[in-house]
Amino acid sequence: MRSLFWLISLCRLLFHIGLLAMGIMAAAGCLMVFHIAQDLPKLPSPLGRIIETPQSLIYAADGQVLIALGEKTAVSLDMVSPDFLNAIVATEDHMFFEHHGVNKLRTFKALYTNLFESGRIQGASTITQQLAKNLFFSFEKTWQRKFKEMLVAFQIEQANTKEQILEAYVNQIHFGAGAQGIEKAARIYFDKSAQDLTLPEASLLAGLPQSPTQYNPFRHYDEALARRRVVLNRMVAAGFITEDQAVGTDAIRPELHDGRKDARTGSYFLDALIQELVNMYGEDVVYHGGIKVYSTMDPMRQADARTAVMEGMARLDELMGLDKGVGDKPQAALVAIDTASGAVKAMVGGRDYYASEFNRAVNSKRQPGSGFKPFLYYAALRDGKLHPASVFQDRPVAIPINGAPDWYPQNFEKEFRGPMILKQALINSVNTIAAQLVADVGAAAVVDVAKVCGVKSPLKSVYSVALGTSDVSVMDMAAGFSTFASLGICHEPFLFWRVEDARGRVLFEHIVKDRRVLDPATAFQVVDMMEGVVDFGSGRGVRSLGFKRPAAGKTGTTDNYNDAWFTGFTPSLCVSVWTGYDKKKELKDKNRRGITGGRGALPIWTDFMTRAMEGEPERDFLIPSDIRYEIVEKTTGCLAAPRQNTVDEVILPQSEPDASSVVRVALKKDQDPCRGY
C-alpha cells in the first residue's frame, strides 16, 4: 500500500514537471517567435508590389551598366492561360488551394529527410513560401530564415486571397533566357501573350523554374521536353488533365520563337559571368535578388576584341576563298587578361554571337600545338643544368616508350638543321629538340609546370604533351602565359571584382593575391626566348604588321592544320587567340596551303593589341637582378663577343638569326655559355 502511494506521488510529480517543462517550452517558443517576428520584413500592399525588387545590375570596369537582369512585365491572373496556372500549381504546390501557407506534411517529411538521411537535402516550400522568400535580401539557407519565411507566408495567406497570391507568384518566376514572369516567358519562348499559351507550351514553361539553365529549350530542347513529361504526369495526378490528354500533349513538339535576340545578353563575356554567378548563388539571386555585380570587362577593349575578331575572320575567309554565302566557316576565340591581377578585360567566344552562343573561349578545348612549348622549356631550364645557350642537335630521333612503339617526332618543315642552341630551337619551333627535352625531363614535369601556371584542362602525361597534343581552352592559354608575363606570379583569371546585395552589403569581393609558382629568373629566360619568337621566328608577323612594343609569344599549329593559335603578351596584357572549325577540319588557303597560327590567329592578336595598347605607356619586361645578357653563336652557344657586364648593354639589339650567326641570350650569373649537352 505504501509503495503504491509513493508511485502515485511520483507520477503526480512527473506530470507537474512535464506541465512545467511544456509551459517553459511554450513560453520560450512564444518569446522566440516574438523576437524573430520583430525582424520580419513589412508585407507590401497590394501584394503585387512584392515583385518590385530592383533589377540585378552588372557593371563594366568603368562603371557603366552592361546589362539589367530580371526585367518584369506583370499581368493579371485572367490574362494567363488556365493551362499554365494548372500546370504550375500541379508542379510546384498541388495543395496550394488547401493549405494556409505551409504544407505541414511536406514540411515534416523534409525535416525527417534532412535530419536522418545523410547527404540528402529536401525542400518543402509552398508557392506562398516561395513568394515570401522574395521579401528577404539574404538567400542563405538557414533555419532562422526558413522560420521567418514560414511566418511571412502565414501573414500573406491571412491578408490576401489565393488568387492574389498566385498572381503575384506567376509574375515573379524566373524562366531563364532573361524571362522574369510568365508574360515575358511566353513572349521570349513562343512570341505570344501568356493568355494564348496552349497546353503543350504551358506545360513546357511550367517545368523550367526548377532549373532554367538545365531545361532551357533554346539549348536543351529534349531535356525540356523530358521535364515537361514530369509536369504532365503531375497534372494528371492532381486531376487537371486526363491520361489521354497527357499522352497527346507529350507527342507535340512546340515550335520555339526564332527571333529571340532579346533572350540573350549579346556577349560571350556576360554569358560566362552570369553562369559563374548562378553557380555561386543560384538563379533566384542572380535574376531576382537585385544584386549589383562589378565586372572586370573593359568596354573599350571588349569592343576592340570584337572588331579584331570580326575583321580577322573576314580576312581569313578571303584567304581561304570562302564566299559570304558559305554556311560552314571557321570560328575564333580571344581572351585578354590583365597580367597584374588576372582580371579578364575582354572575351570573344566566336565570330558572331547571334549565329552561335557557344563560347569557344571557355567551353571549347582544342590542341594548342607548338604553342604549348614554353611550359616544356621552363621545365627543362628550371633545375639550372640547361640554359638558353645549351646546344642540341636537330636530327631524326626515336624516343622509346614503355609498352608502346617508339615515338618519331617530325619537324613542321620536314627538315633537320643540325646543332643549335635552345633559344634558336624555340624561335624555329623545332619538334625534334622539344622531343629530346621532354624525354629528358619527363612528361609529368611539363604537365606540372602547365598546371601551376594556371592551365585547368586535364592534360595527358605523355611525351607528346610537350608538342601540344592535349586539348586546352583559350582561357587556359591566356592564364598560363600570363604567369610567364608576370615572371612567375600566378593570378587566377576572374570576371568580377565585387557582388553586392540589394541593400549594398558586400556578398563577395575579389582580393588579388600574388602566388609565386615559378622562379623569376628562369621564367624571364623563357620570356626572352619568346621575345625572339616575336622578333625573328614564327611570330615575326607581329612586327611586320606594325606592333613595335616589347612583346613575347608563341604560335601554335596542329599537324593537320585544324587549329591555329597565337598567345602573346606585353608586360601588362596577355592575350590568346584561336582560330579553326568547330568540327575539326583543315584550315587551308586558296592554293591548298595549310594556314598556320602565324597566318590565322596572329593577325587578330596584333590588330587587337595595337588598338588595346593605344595610349598606354610603353614598358619593358622587368629583368631579374641575377640575369645577364650575352651574345653567342647560334650553333655552338659560345661567346661571339667579349663578355658584357654592364647594365647598359642589356639593351643591345638581338641579331637577326637568318642574317647572322649570333643571337643574344639571357643567362643567370652562374651559367656559362659554350657548354654542349
C-alpha positions as CSV (number, residue, x, y, z in Angstrom):
1,M,0.0,0.0,0.0
2,R,2.8,2.3,0.9
3,S,4.7,1.6,-2.3
4,L,1.5,2.3,-4.3
5,F,1.2,5.7,-2.5
6,W,4.8,6.6,-3.5
7,L,4.2,5.5,-7.1
8,I,1.2,7.8,-7.3
9,S,3.1,10.7,-5.8
10,L,6.0,10.1,-8.3
11,C,3.6,10.1,-11.2
12,R,2.0,13.3,-10.0
13,L,5.4,14.9,-9.6
14,L,6.5,13.9,-13.1
15,F,3.1,15.1,-14.5
16,H,3.6,18.5,-13.0
17,I,7.2,18.6,-14.0
18,G,6.1,17.8,-17.6
19,L,3.5,20.5,-17.5
20,L,6.1,23.0,-16.2
21,A,8.5,21.9,-18.9
22,M,5.9,22.2,-21.6
23,G,4.9,25.7,-20.2
24,I,8.5,26.8,-20.3
25,M,9.0,25.4,-23.8
26,A,5.8,27.2,-24.9
27,A,6.9,30.4,-23.3
28,A,10.3,30.0,-24.9
29,G,8.7,29.3,-28.2
30,C,6.5,32.4,-27.9
31,L,9.5,34.5,-27.0
32,M,11.4,33.2,-30.0
33,V,8.5,33.8,-32.3
34,F,8.1,37.3,-30.8
35,H,11.8,38.0,-31.1
36,I,12.0,36.8,-34.7
37,A,8.8,38.4,-35.7
38,Q,10.2,41.8,-34.7
39,D,12.7,41.5,-37.6
40,L,10.2,40.3,-40.2
41,P,10.0,42.4,-43.4
42,K,7.0,44.5,-44.0
43,L,4.3,43.0,-46.2
44,P,3.7,45.2,-49.3
45,S,0.2,46.3,-50.1
46,P,-1.1,45.4,-52.6
47,L,0.7,42.1,-52.8
48,G,1.6,42.5,-56.4
49,R,4.3,45.0,-55.3
50,I,6.3,42.1,-53.9
51,I,7.8,41.7,-57.4
52,E,9.0,45.3,-57.4
53,T,12.5,44.3,-56.2
54,P,15.2,46.2,-58.0
55,Q,16.7,44.6,-61.1
56,S,20.1,42.9,-60.8
57,L,22.7,45.1,-62.5
58,I,26.1,44.2,-64.0
59,Y,28.6,47.0,-64.4
60,A,31.6,47.3,-66.6
61,A,35.1,48.2,-65.2
62,D,34.4,51.9,-66.0
63,G,31.1,52.0,-64.0
64,Q,28.6,51.8,-66.9
65,V,25.7,49.4,-66.7
66,L,26.3,46.5,-69.1
67,I,23.0,44.7,-68.5
68,A,20.0,44.7,-66.2
69,L,18.6,41.2,-65.3
70,G,15.1,40.3,-64.3
71,E,13.0,42.8,-66.3
72,K,9.4,42.1,-65.3
73,T,6.1,42.5,-67.1
74,A,3.2,41.9,-64.7
75,V,-0.2,40.7,-65.9
76,S,-3.4,40.0,-64.1
77,L,-4.4,36.4,-63.5
78,D,-7.2,36.5,-66.1
79,M,-4.5,37.3,-68.7
80,V,-2.7,34.0,-68.1
81,S,-3.6,30.7,-69.7
82,P,-5.6,28.4,-67.3
83,D,-3.4,25.5,-68.6
84,F,-0.3,27.3,-67.3
85,L,-1.9,28.0,-63.9
86,N,-2.9,24.4,-63.5
87,A,0.5,23.2,-64.6
88,I,2.4,25.4,-62.3
89,V,0.2,24.6,-59.3
90,A,0.4,20.9,-60.0
91,T,4.2,21.1,-60.4
92,E,5.2,23.4,-57.6
93,D,2.4,23.1,-54.9
94,H,-0.5,20.8,-55.7
95,M,-2.1,21.5,-52.2
96,F,-1.9,25.3,-52.8
97,F,-5.7,25.9,-52.6
98,E,-6.0,23.7,-49.4
99,H,-3.2,24.8,-47.1
100,H,-2.8,28.1,-45.2
101,G,0.7,28.9,-46.4
102,V,2.6,25.9,-45.2
103,N,2.2,22.3,-46.3
104,K,2.6,20.5,-42.9
105,L,3.0,17.0,-44.3
106,R,5.7,18.1,-46.8
107,T,7.4,20.1,-44.0
108,F,7.7,17.2,-41.6
109,K,8.8,14.9,-44.4
110,A,11.5,17.3,-45.5
111,L,12.6,17.8,-41.8
112,Y,12.9,14.0,-41.4
113,T,14.9,13.6,-44.7
114,N,17.3,16.5,-43.8
115,L,17.9,15.1,-40.3
116,F,18.1,11.4,-40.8
117,E,19.0,10.7,-44.4
118,S,22.7,11.8,-44.7
119,G,23.6,13.6,-47.8
120,R,20.0,14.5,-48.8
121,I,18.5,17.9,-48.7
122,Q,14.8,18.2,-49.4
123,G,12.8,21.4,-49.6
124,A,9.1,21.8,-48.7
125,S,8.4,25.4,-49.8
126,T,4.8,26.1,-50.9
127,I,4.0,28.7,-53.5
128,T,3.3,31.2,-50.7
129,Q,6.7,30.5,-49.1
130,Q,8.5,30.9,-52.4
131,L,6.8,34.2,-52.8
132,A,7.7,35.2,-49.2
133,K,11.3,34.5,-49.9
134,N,11.4,37.5,-52.3
135,L,11.0,39.8,-49.3
136,F,14.3,38.7,-47.9
137,F,17.5,40.2,-49.1
138,S,19.5,37.2,-47.8
139,F,19.2,34.0,-49.7
140,E,21.2,31.9,-47.2
141,K,19.7,28.5,-46.4
142,T,19.5,28.8,-42.6
143,W,16.7,27.5,-40.3
144,Q,16.2,31.0,-39.0
145,R,15.5,32.4,-42.4
146,K,13.2,29.4,-43.2
147,F,11.3,30.0,-40.0
148,K,10.9,33.7,-40.8
149,E,9.8,32.7,-44.3
150,M,7.0,30.5,-42.8
151,L,5.8,33.3,-40.6
152,V,5.6,35.7,-43.5
153,A,3.8,33.0,-45.5
154,F,1.1,32.9,-42.8
155,Q,0.8,36.7,-43.0
156,I,0.5,36.6,-46.8
157,E,-2.2,34.0,-46.5
158,Q,-4.2,36.0,-43.9
159,A,-4.0,39.3,-45.8
160,N,-4.6,38.0,-49.4
161,T,-6.8,35.7,-51.4
162,K,-5.3,32.6,-53.1
163,E,-5.9,34.3,-56.5
164,Q,-3.9,37.4,-55.4
165,I,-1.0,35.1,-54.1
166,L,-0.9,33.1,-57.3
167,E,-1.0,36.2,-59.5
168,A,2.0,37.7,-57.7
169,Y,3.8,34.3,-57.9
170,V,3.4,33.8,-61.7
171,N,4.7,37.3,-62.3
172,Q,7.9,36.8,-60.4
173,I,9.0,33.3,-61.5
174,H,12.3,33.1,-63.4
175,F,12.2,31.0,-66.6
176,G,15.7,31.5,-67.9
177,A,16.8,33.3,-71.1
178,G,16.2,36.7,-69.4
179,A,12.5,35.9,-68.8
180,Q,11.1,37.1,-65.5
181,G,7.4,36.4,-65.1
182,I,5.0,34.3,-67.3
183,E,4.2,37.1,-69.7
184,K,7.9,37.7,-70.6
185,A,8.5,34.0,-70.8
186,A,5.6,33.5,-73.2
187,R,6.9,36.3,-75.4
188,I,10.5,35.1,-75.4
189,Y,9.9,31.4,-75.9
190,F,6.8,31.4,-78.1
191,D,6.3,35.0,-79.3
192,K,2.8,35.2,-77.9
193,S,1.0,36.5,-74.8
194,A,0.6,34.4,-71.7
195,Q,-3.2,34.0,-72.2
196,D,-2.7,32.4,-75.6
197,L,-0.4,29.6,-74.4
198,T,-1.5,26.1,-75.4
199,L,-1.2,23.1,-73.1
200,P,2.0,21.8,-74.8
201,E,3.5,25.3,-74.4
202,A,2.2,26.0,-70.9
203,S,3.4,22.7,-69.5
204,L,6.8,23.2,-71.0
205,L,7.2,26.6,-69.4
206,A,5.9,25.2,-66.0
207,G,8.8,22.8,-66.0
208,L,11.5,25.5,-66.4
209,P,11.6,27.2,-62.9
210,Q,13.2,24.1,-61.3
211,S,16.4,24.7,-63.3
212,P,16.1,27.3,-66.1
213,T,19.6,26.7,-67.3
214,Q,19.4,22.9,-67.4
215,Y,16.0,22.9,-69.1
216,N,16.5,25.9,-71.4
217,P,14.7,24.7,-74.6
218,F,16.7,27.0,-76.8
219,R,19.8,25.0,-75.8
220,H,18.5,21.7,-74.3
221,Y,15.2,21.1,-76.2
222,D,15.0,17.4,-75.4
223,E,15.7,17.9,-71.7
224,A,13.0,20.5,-71.6
225,L,10.5,18.0,-73.2
226,A,11.6,15.3,-70.6
227,R,10.9,17.8,-67.8
228,R,7.5,18.6,-69.4
229,R,6.6,14.9,-69.2
230,V,7.0,15.2,-65.4
231,V,4.8,18.2,-65.4
232,L,2.1,16.4,-67.4
233,N,2.2,13.4,-65.0
234,R,1.7,15.7,-62.0
235,M,-1.2,17.4,-63.8
236,V,-2.8,14.0,-64.2
237,A,-2.2,13.2,-60.6
238,A,-3.8,16.5,-59.5
239,G,-6.8,15.9,-61.7
240,F,-6.2,18.8,-64.0
241,I,-6.0,16.7,-67.2
242,T,-6.7,13.1,-68.2
243,E,-4.1,10.5,-69.0
244,D,-5.1,10.7,-72.7
245,Q,-4.5,14.4,-72.7
246,A,-1.1,13.9,-71.2
247,V,-0.1,11.3,-73.8
248,G,-1.4,13.5,-76.7
249,T,0.4,16.6,-75.4
250,D,3.6,14.7,-74.8
251,A,3.7,13.9,-78.5
252,I,3.6,17.5,-79.6
253,R,6.9,19.4,-80.0
254,P,6.0,23.1,-79.8
255,E,7.9,25.5,-82.1
256,L,10.1,28.0,-80.3
257,H,10.3,31.6,-81.3
258,D,13.3,32.0,-83.6
259,G,13.6,35.8,-83.4
260,R,14.7,35.7,-79.8
261,K,17.6,38.1,-79.6
262,D,16.1,39.7,-76.5
263,A,16.6,36.4,-74.8
264,R,20.4,36.7,-74.9
265,T,22.9,39.0,-73.3
266,G,24.7,39.6,-76.7
267,S,28.0,39.0,-75.1
268,Y,30.1,35.9,-74.5
269,F,31.8,37.6,-71.6
270,L,28.4,38.3,-69.9
271,D,27.2,34.7,-70.5
272,A,30.3,33.4,-68.8
273,L,30.0,35.8,-65.9
274,I,26.3,35.1,-65.4
275,Q,26.9,31.4,-65.4
276,E,29.5,31.7,-62.7
277,L,27.2,33.9,-60.6
278,V,24.4,31.3,-61.0
279,N,26.8,28.6,-59.9
280,M,27.7,30.6,-56.8
281,Y,24.3,32.0,-55.8
282,G,21.6,30.3,-57.8
283,E,19.2,31.7,-60.4
284,D,16.9,33.2,-57.9
285,V,19.5,35.5,-56.5
286,V,21.1,36.4,-59.9
287,Y,17.8,37.2,-61.7
288,H,15.6,38.2,-58.8
289,G,17.8,39.3,-56.0
290,G,18.5,42.9,-57.1
291,I,22.3,42.3,-56.8
292,K,25.0,44.6,-58.2
293,V,27.9,42.9,-59.9
294,Y,31.1,44.9,-60.7
295,S,32.7,43.1,-63.6
296,T,36.3,43.2,-64.9
297,M,35.3,43.9,-68.5
298,D,36.9,47.0,-70.1
299,P,34.3,48.2,-72.6
300,M,36.8,49.7,-75.0
301,R,39.0,46.6,-75.0
302,Q,35.9,44.4,-75.4
303,A,34.9,46.5,-78.4
304,D,38.4,46.2,-79.8
305,A,38.3,42.5,-79.3
306,R,35.0,42.1,-81.2
307,T,36.3,44.3,-84.0
308,A,39.6,42.4,-84.3
309,V,37.9,39.1,-84.4
310,M,35.3,40.2,-86.9
311,E,37.8,41.8,-89.3
312,G,40.3,39.0,-88.8
313,M,37.7,36.4,-89.7
314,A,36.7,38.4,-92.8
315,R,40.4,38.3,-93.8
316,L,40.6,34.6,-93.1
317,D,37.5,34.0,-95.2
318,E,39.1,35.8,-98.1
319,L,42.4,34.0,-97.6
320,M,40.5,30.7,-97.8
321,G,38.4,31.8,-100.7
322,L,35.1,31.4,-98.8
323,D,32.1,33.2,-100.2
324,K,29.7,35.2,-97.9
325,G,27.0,32.6,-98.5
326,V,29.0,29.7,-97.2
327,G,27.4,28.4,-94.0
328,D,30.3,26.4,-92.6
329,K,33.0,28.9,-91.8
330,P,36.0,28.9,-89.3
331,Q,35.4,30.3,-85.8
332,A,37.7,32.3,-83.5
333,A,38.1,33.0,-79.8
334,L,40.0,35.6,-77.8
335,V,40.7,36.2,-74.2
336,A,42.6,39.2,-72.8
337,I,43.9,39.1,-69.2
338,D,45.5,41.8,-67.1
339,T,48.8,40.3,-66.0
340,A,49.0,42.2,-62.7
341,S,45.7,40.8,-61.3
342,G,44.2,38.1,-63.5
343,A,41.2,40.3,-64.4
344,V,39.7,39.3,-67.7
345,K,39.4,42.5,-69.7
346,A,37.9,41.1,-72.9
347,M,36.4,37.9,-74.2
348,V,35.1,36.8,-77.5
349,G,33.8,33.3,-78.0
350,G,33.0,33.2,-81.7
351,R,32.7,35.3,-84.9
352,D,29.0,36.1,-84.4
353,Y,27.2,35.7,-81.0
354,Y,23.8,35.8,-82.6
355,A,24.7,33.0,-85.0
356,S,26.2,30.8,-82.3
357,E,26.1,31.4,-78.5
358,F,28.6,28.6,-77.9
359,N,31.5,30.2,-76.0
360,R,34.7,28.8,-77.6
361,A,36.9,30.9,-75.3
362,V,36.0,28.8,-72.2
363,N,33.9,25.9,-73.3
364,S,35.8,24.6,-76.2
365,K,39.1,22.7,-75.8
366,R,41.5,22.2,-78.7
367,Q,45.1,21.1,-79.2
368,P,47.5,24.1,-78.9
369,G,50.3,22.5,-81.0
370,S,53.7,24.2,-80.5
371,G,52.0,26.9,-78.5
372,F,52.4,24.7,-75.5
373,K,56.3,24.5,-75.8
374,P,57.0,27.4,-73.3
375,F,55.8,25.1,-70.5
376,L,58.3,22.4,-71.7
377,Y,61.1,24.9,-71.9
378,Y,60.6,26.1,-68.4
379,A,60.5,22.5,-67.1
380,A,63.8,21.9,-68.9
381,L,65.5,25.0,-67.6
382,R,64.3,25.1,-64.0
383,D,67.0,22.9,-62.4
384,G,69.7,25.1,-63.9
385,K,71.5,22.3,-65.8
386,L,70.4,23.7,-69.1
387,H,70.1,27.3,-70.3
388,P,69.1,29.1,-73.5
389,A,72.6,28.8,-74.9
390,S,72.8,25.0,-74.4
391,V,73.3,23.2,-77.7
392,F,71.1,20.4,-79.0
393,Q,71.1,18.5,-82.4
394,D,68.1,18.9,-84.7
395,R,68.2,15.4,-86.1
396,P,65.9,12.4,-86.6
397,V,65.2,10.9,-83.2
398,A,63.4,7.9,-81.9
399,I,62.0,8.2,-78.3
400,P,61.4,4.8,-76.6
401,I,58.1,4.5,-74.9
402,N,57.4,1.7,-72.4
403,G,54.7,-0.7,-73.7
404,A,54.3,1.2,-77.0
405,P,56.1,1.7,-80.3
406,D,58.9,4.2,-80.4
407,W,58.0,7.9,-81.0
408,Y,59.4,9.5,-84.1
409,P,58.6,13.2,-83.9
410,Q,58.8,15.3,-87.1
411,N,59.6,18.9,-87.6
412,F,56.9,21.1,-89.2
413,E,59.1,21.8,-92.2
414,K,60.1,18.1,-92.5
415,E,63.8,19.0,-92.5
416,F,66.7,19.0,-90.0
417,R,69.1,21.8,-89.3
418,G,71.8,20.2,-87.1
419,P,73.2,21.8,-84.0
420,M,71.5,24.9,-82.4
421,I,71.1,26.5,-79.1
422,L,67.8,26.1,-77.2
423,K,66.7,29.7,-77.8
424,Q,67.0,29.1,-81.5
425,A,65.2,25.9,-81.2
426,L,62.2,27.7,-79.7
427,I,62.4,30.5,-82.2
428,N,62.3,27.9,-85.0
429,S,59.8,25.7,-83.1
430,V,61.9,22.6,-83.6
431,N,60.0,19.5,-82.7
432,T,62.9,17.1,-82.6
433,I,64.7,19.1,-79.9
434,A,61.4,19.5,-78.0
435,A,61.1,15.7,-78.0
436,Q,64.6,15.3,-76.7
437,L,63.8,17.8,-73.9
438,V,60.6,16.0,-72.8
439,A,62.3,12.7,-72.9
440,D,64.9,14.1,-70.5
441,V,62.6,15.9,-68.0
442,G,59.6,13.7,-68.3
443,A,56.0,14.4,-69.4
444,A,54.9,14.8,-65.8
445,A,57.2,17.8,-65.3
446,V,55.7,19.6,-68.3
447,V,52.2,18.9,-67.0
448,D,53.2,20.2,-63.6
449,V,54.5,23.5,-65.0
450,A,51.4,24.0,-67.1
451,K,49.1,23.3,-64.1
452,V,50.9,25.6,-61.7
453,C,50.8,28.3,-64.4
454,G,47.0,28.1,-64.5
455,V,46.0,25.6,-67.1
456,K,42.9,23.9,-65.7
457,S,42.1,21.4,-68.5
458,P,43.0,17.8,-68.0
459,L,46.4,17.0,-69.5
460,K,47.7,13.6,-70.6
461,S,51.1,12.8,-69.1
462,V,52.6,11.5,-72.3
463,Y,55.7,12.8,-74.2
464,S,53.6,14.3,-77.0
465,V,52.0,16.7,-74.4
466,A,55.1,18.9,-75.0
467,L,54.1,19.3,-78.6
468,G,50.6,20.4,-77.6
469,T,48.5,17.2,-78.1
470,S,46.3,17.6,-75.0
471,D,43.2,19.8,-75.5
472,V,43.1,23.1,-73.7
473,S,40.9,26.2,-73.7
474,V,41.7,29.7,-74.9
475,M,41.3,30.8,-71.2
476,D,43.8,28.2,-70.2
477,M,46.5,29.5,-72.6
478,A,45.9,33.1,-71.6
479,A,46.1,32.3,-67.9
480,G,49.2,30.1,-68.4
481,F,51.2,32.7,-70.5
482,S,50.1,35.5,-68.1
483,T,52.1,33.7,-65.4
484,F,55.2,34.0,-67.6
485,A,54.4,37.7,-68.3
486,S,54.5,38.3,-64.5
487,L,57.7,36.3,-64.2
488,G,56.2,33.5,-62.2
489,I,53.3,35.2,-60.3
490,C,50.1,33.2,-60.9
491,H,46.8,35.0,-60.7
492,E,43.6,33.1,-61.1
493,P,41.5,34.6,-64.0
494,F,38.3,36.2,-62.8
495,L,35.3,38.0,-64.3
496,F,34.1,40.2,-61.5
497,W,35.5,42.2,-58.6
498,R,32.6,42.5,-56.3
499,V,29.0,41.5,-55.7
500,E,26.6,43.5,-53.5
501,D,23.1,42.6,-52.4
502,A,20.1,44.9,-52.9
503,R,20.9,46.8,-49.7
504,G,24.5,47.4,-50.8
505,R,26.0,44.8,-48.5
506,V,29.1,43.1,-49.9
507,L,28.4,39.4,-50.7
508,F,31.8,38.8,-52.4
509,E,34.9,40.8,-53.1
510,H,37.9,39.5,-55.1
511,I,41.2,40.2,-53.4
512,V,44.2,40.0,-55.7
513,K,46.8,37.6,-54.2
514,D,50.2,37.2,-55.7
515,R,51.1,33.5,-55.7
516,R,54.6,32.7,-56.9
517,V,54.8,29.5,-58.8
518,L,57.9,29.9,-61.0
519,D,61.5,31.1,-60.4
520,P,61.6,34.7,-61.8
521,A,65.0,34.3,-63.4
522,T,64.1,31.1,-65.2
523,A,60.7,32.5,-66.2
524,F,62.5,35.5,-67.6
525,Q,64.7,33.3,-69.7
526,V,61.6,31.7,-71.3
527,V,60.1,35.2,-71.8
528,D,63.3,36.3,-73.5
529,M,63.1,33.3,-75.8
530,M,59.5,34.1,-76.7
531,E,60.6,37.6,-77.5
532,G,62.8,36.1,-80.0
533,V,59.8,34.2,-81.5
534,V,58.1,37.6,-82.0
535,D,61.1,39.4,-83.3
536,F,62.6,36.7,-85.6
537,G,60.5,33.5,-85.5
538,S,57.1,32.3,-86.4
539,G,55.6,35.3,-84.6
540,R,57.5,37.9,-86.6
541,G,54.3,38.9,-88.3
542,V,53.6,40.9,-85.2
543,R,56.4,43.2,-86.2
544,S,55.6,43.3,-89.9
545,L,52.0,44.3,-89.0
546,G,53.3,47.3,-87.1
547,F,53.2,46.3,-83.4
548,K,56.6,47.6,-82.1
549,R,56.1,47.4,-78.3
550,P,58.1,44.9,-76.2
551,A,56.1,41.6,-76.6
552,A,56.6,37.9,-76.3
553,G,54.6,35.0,-77.6
554,K,54.3,31.7,-79.4
555,T,52.4,30.4,-82.4
556,G,50.7,27.1,-82.4
557,T,49.6,24.9,-85.3
558,T,48.4,21.3,-85.3
559,D,49.8,18.9,-87.8
560,N,46.6,18.6,-89.7
561,Y,46.0,22.4,-89.7
562,N,42.8,22.0,-87.7
563,D,43.9,24.6,-85.1
564,A,45.8,27.9,-85.5
565,W,46.9,29.8,-82.3
566,F,48.8,32.8,-81.2
567,T,49.3,33.5,-77.5
568,G,51.4,36.5,-76.5
569,F,51.8,39.3,-74.0
570,T,53.2,42.7,-73.2
571,P,54.2,43.3,-69.6
572,S,50.6,44.4,-68.8
573,L,48.3,42.4,-71.0
574,C,48.2,38.7,-72.0
575,V,46.0,37.6,-75.0
576,S,45.4,34.2,-76.5
577,V,43.7,33.8,-79.9
578,W,42.5,30.6,-81.5
579,T,41.0,30.0,-85.0
580,G,39.6,26.8,-86.5
581,Y,36.4,25.0,-87.4
582,D,34.1,23.8,-84.7
583,K,34.0,20.4,-86.4
584,K,37.7,19.7,-86.8
585,K,38.6,20.5,-90.4
586,E,41.7,21.7,-92.2
587,L,42.4,25.4,-92.5
588,K,43.7,25.9,-96.0
589,D,44.1,28.9,-98.3
590,K,43.0,29.2,-101.9
591,N,46.2,27.4,-103.0
592,R,45.5,24.5,-100.6
593,R,48.4,25.5,-98.3
594,G,47.8,24.9,-94.7
595,I,47.1,28.0,-92.6
596,T,49.4,28.3,-89.5
597,G,49.0,30.2,-86.3
598,G,51.1,32.9,-87.8
599,R,48.7,33.4,-90.6
600,G,45.4,32.7,-89.0
601,A,45.5,33.8,-85.3
602,L,48.4,36.2,-85.2
603,P,46.9,39.0,-87.3
604,I,43.8,39.0,-84.9
605,W,46.1,39.2,-81.9
606,T,48.2,42.1,-83.4
607,D,45.1,44.0,-84.5
608,F,43.6,43.8,-81.0
609,M,46.9,44.6,-79.2
610,T,47.5,47.6,-81.4
611,R,44.1,49.0,-80.5
612,A,44.1,47.9,-76.9
613,M,47.5,49.3,-76.0
614,E,47.0,52.7,-77.7
615,G,47.6,55.4,-75.2
616,E,49.2,53.1,-72.7
617,P,52.8,53.9,-71.6
618,E,55.4,51.6,-73.2
619,R,57.0,49.2,-70.7
620,D,59.8,46.7,-70.9
621,F,59.8,43.4,-69.2
622,L,61.4,43.6,-65.7
623,I,64.9,42.0,-65.7
624,P,65.7,40.0,-62.5
625,S,68.9,41.0,-60.8
626,D,70.6,37.7,-61.4
627,I,70.2,37.8,-65.2
628,R,72.8,39.0,-67.7
629,Y,72.8,39.1,-71.4
630,E,75.4,37.5,-73.7
631,I,75.9,37.5,-77.5
632,V,76.5,33.9,-78.6
633,E,76.8,31.8,-81.7
634,K,73.6,30.1,-82.6
635,T,75.1,26.8,-83.4
636,T,77.8,26.5,-80.6
637,G,76.5,28.6,-77.8
638,C,79.9,30.1,-77.4
639,L,80.5,33.8,-76.9
640,A,80.7,35.7,-80.1
641,A,81.9,38.9,-78.5
642,P,83.7,40.0,-75.2
643,R,81.6,39.2,-72.1
644,Q,79.2,42.1,-71.4
645,N,78.8,43.0,-67.8
646,T,77.3,46.5,-67.7
647,V,73.7,47.3,-67.2
648,D,73.6,49.4,-70.3
649,E,74.4,46.5,-72.6
650,V,71.2,44.6,-71.8
651,I,69.5,46.7,-74.4
652,L,71.8,45.6,-77.2
653,P,69.6,44.7,-80.2
654,Q,69.3,41.0,-80.9
655,S,70.9,39.8,-84.1
656,E,68.6,38.6,-86.9
657,P,69.0,34.8,-86.9
658,D,68.5,34.3,-90.6
659,A,71.0,37.1,-91.4
660,S,73.7,36.4,-88.8
661,S,75.2,33.6,-86.9
662,V,74.8,35.1,-83.5
663,V,71.9,35.9,-81.1
664,R,71.5,37.5,-77.7
665,V,70.6,35.2,-74.8
666,A,69.6,35.8,-71.2
667,L,71.7,33.8,-68.7
668,K,71.8,33.6,-65.0
669,K,75.0,34.9,-63.4
670,D,76.2,31.3,-62.6
671,Q,75.6,29.9,-66.0
672,D,78.4,29.7,-68.6
673,P,77.7,29.6,-72.4
674,C,79.6,27.3,-74.8
675,R,78.7,24.2,-72.9
676,G,77.3,21.3,-75.0
677,Y,74.7,18.8,-74.0
